[in-house]
Amino acid sequence: MWLKQIIQRIIYPNRYSSEALIKHIRSGGGKVGENVVIFGSSSVYIDEAFQYISIGDNVSITRDVIILAHDWSYSVLERIEEPVSLRPQRFTTIGNNVFIGMRSIILQGTTIGDNVIIGAGSVVSGKVESNSVYAGNPARKICSINEHKDKLVKRFPGYAAAYAKGFQIKNNRLPTNEEMVIYSTLISGCEDAYDGVNKEILKNSKKYKSVQELIEMNMEE
């Protein structure tokens, strides 16, 4: 592991870790808030015109994401009709509490609001509303963040069943209630696990007598 880290430092001196890339952005005049994590930082491309990029607090940027602060396409006009020079320049802004999915491209001049999820593989431009989920090419609003929460609540028993089944495949036994971690809040008598996390959100959800019953009633074939 240490050898791999040394090699990454040599090949990607400014991108070998999330912390190194954030430091590099800040040193070039870019704004990066607190609790920002860049997963797979060596695979992420952030335009070197850092002074035009602003990233808020609590932002998660995943592998192979591209964030741009320039648009070189104007060069086509220069070759046709010199000395035309109409270089565009705008700021690219990412708000607070934002998740950017893998292989997404954030184009120059994009403004992403607060509390936003960008789906994997999206091409994002223009203004992205706060409290929203966007996805696609070009990215479009899929739903509000509250609607997204409601979907997750509805699907949570299925997620719990999949987690339990995966645990069983790996360990050759069902997980105990405690080993169900956050999903244990669906088991009768465990609603207050983890200091009541999910208790209020899942108060109207069906509770199951056991992990086995949860799997049997929710596991998709």
N, C-alpha and C positions, 0 to 999 in steps of 0.2 A: 504493500500500500504506500509506504513512504517513498519508494522508487518511482511509482506512478505519479505521486504528487510533485516530486522533483522534476520529472519530465514535463508535466503540465506547466509548471512554473517557467520552464525554459521555452516551451513552444508558445504558451499563451501568457506572457508576463503580466498583462493587464486584465486577463480574463480567466485565470486558473481557478478562481473561486468567486462566489457572489460578492464577498467583501472587497476583493481586489477590483472587480469591475465597478462597483459602486464608488470606490475611492477614485478610480480613474475618471469616471463621469464627473464627479464633483471637482476634481482637479482641473478639468477642462471648462468649468463654468456651468455645468449642468446642475439642476436641482434634484436632489433625491431625499425623500423624507425618511422617517424612522420605520423600523420593522419591515424593510423592503427585502425580499428574497428573490434571487435570480437563479432558478434551477438550471443545471447544465450550462453554466455561464459561458463555457468555451464555445458553445454552439449558438449562443445568442448574439445577434448583430445589432448594436445600437450606434446610430449615425455619429461619426466623430465630431459633428457640429454640435457639441454638447450644450453650448450656450442657448440653443433653441429648444432644449428638451427639459421638461419639468415632470417629475414623478412624485406623487404624494406619499402619504403614510400608509403602511399596511398593504403594500402592493406585492402580488405574487406574479412573477414572470417565468413562464415555463420554457422548455427546450425549443430551440430552433425559431424563436420569435425574432422578428425584425422590426425595429422602431426607427423610422426615417425622419430626417429634418431637412431633406433637400429633394429636389426634383430636377434631374438632369435632362429631361425630355425636351426642354426648350432649345437644346443644342441643335435639334433637327432644323428648326427655323433659321438658326444662324448659318447653317450650311446652304440653305436655299436662298436666303435673302440677307446676306451680310450688308451692313453691320447691325442687324437686328439683335438686340440684347434685352430679352424680357425675362430674365431669371426670376422665378418666384421664390419668395422667402417668407415662411410663416413659422409660428411656434407650434410644437407638438406637446400637448399637455395631457397627463394621466392623473386623475384625481385620487382621492383616498379610498382605501378598501376596495381595490380592483384586482380581479384575477384575469390574466391573459393566457388563454389556452395554447397548446403546442402548435407551432408552425403558423401562427397568426402574423399578419403584416399590418403594422400601424403606419399609415401614410402621413407624409408631411402635412401639417396644419390640422391634424385631428385633435379634437378636444373630447376626452372621456371624462364623464362626471364621476360622482362618488357612488360607492356601493354598486359596482358594475361587474358582471361576468361576461367575458368575451370567449365565445366557444372556439374550440380548436379549429385551425385552418381558416380562420376568418380574415378577410381583407377589409380593414376599417379606415374610413375617411369621414371628414365632416364632424358633426357634433353627435356625441353619444349621450343620451339622457341619463341622468342619475337614477339610481334604484331600478336598473333594468338589466335584462339579459339580451345580448346581441350575438348573432352568428351568421355565417354565410359569406359568399363572395358575389356581390358586395355585401357587407354585413348589414343586417336589418334587425330591428327590434323583434325579439321572439315573445317576450312577456315581461311583466314587471318583476321585481325581485320578490315581492310578496306572493305573486302567482307561482313563481319558481319554488318558493318555500312550501306552498300548498301541494305542489306536485311531489316534492320530496317526502312530505308527511304521508301522502297517499301511498307512495311506493316504499316507504320505510320498512314495513314488514317483509316485503320481497327482498330488500337489501339485507335484512337481518337473516333471512333464511339462506341467502347465498353465502353470507359470511360463515354461518354455522356449518353449511355443507362443505365449504372450502377448508374449514378447520378440521372437519371429520376426514376429508381426503388426505390431508397432510399428516394428521396425528393418529389416524385409524381409530378414532373415538369421537363422540360428540363433546362439544365444549360444556363445561359447567356454567352455571348462571354467571359466575364471576368472570369467567373467560369469554363470555359474550360481550364484554366491555360495554360500550355505549348502547349496544342493542339489547342489553339486559333490561332496559327500561320497558320493554314489551312483555316481560315475564311477570306473572302475578306475584306480588310480594317484593318485587325489585324496582318498583316505580321510583323509589327515592335513591336509587343507586347513583353514584357520582354526584352527590349533593343535589339530587333532583334535576339534573340536566335532562332536558327533553320532557320533563313531567308536564309542564303547562302546555307545551305544543302538542303533546301526544295524549292529552287527557281524554279525548274522545275516541282514541284508537282502541281496537280490541286487544285484550290482554290474554296471554296464552299460559296454560298450566305448566308447560315444559318446553324445552328447546325442541324436542321431537315433534310436539304438536305444532309448533311454529313452522318447522320445516314442511311437515305434511300439508299444512293449509296454505302455504305461500310459495313453495319452491316450484318454479316453472320447469316443465319437462323439457 
